[in-house]
Amino acid sequence: MGELSFADSTLLSERADGESSRALCWRMQQHLFTLDRYINGLRGLRPGQENLLTFDAITGIPIDRAADERVVDFRDRVSREAYYQQLLTDPRMHPTPRADGTLEPTCESEHARATPAPRLVELARRFGDNGACTRSAATTGRP
C-alpha cells in the first residue's frame, strides 16, 4: 500500500535520481489513493461478515515505542487509541528524506532496516478492534 499506490501511475516518472519509491510516495502523498480505498477493498472481501476480517500492520516502529505494543489491549478502544496517538505523534514516525534518496529509518538492526509507515499505522487504527500495528520481526533480530 505505501509504495507505488498512486492514483495516477504517470507520477512515477517524477522520481528524482536515486530516490526510493517510499521517498517518492512520501513526497507526493497528496496523490496517493485514499485509505478508504483499502479499507473498503479489504472489507469487501467478507461482505456481510466484515467483523471476520483483521488487519495487522507489521511495520517499522521505534524500538522504545514497540514495547508499548505488549501492554496495549487492542480490543479496548481507549487503550488502542492512546497507543496509536503515541505512535502517530512520535516525530520518528514521520518520514524524513535522506541525501541518498532514501528515508531515515525508524528502527534498524544488523538484520534489517524499517522506515516509518504512518499510513499503515492509520489504516490499522481505522480497522478498530479488528486492527493492530506491531513491529517487524526483522528489525528485532528475532522470529
Secondary structure, 3 states (H helix, E strand, C coil): CCCCCECCHHHHHHCCCCCCHHHHHHHCHHHECCHHHHHHHHHCCCCCCHHHCCEEEEEECCHHHHHHHHCCCCCCHHHHHHHHHHHHHCHHHCCCECCCCCECCCEECCCCEECECHHHHHHHHHCHHHEEEEECHHHCCCC
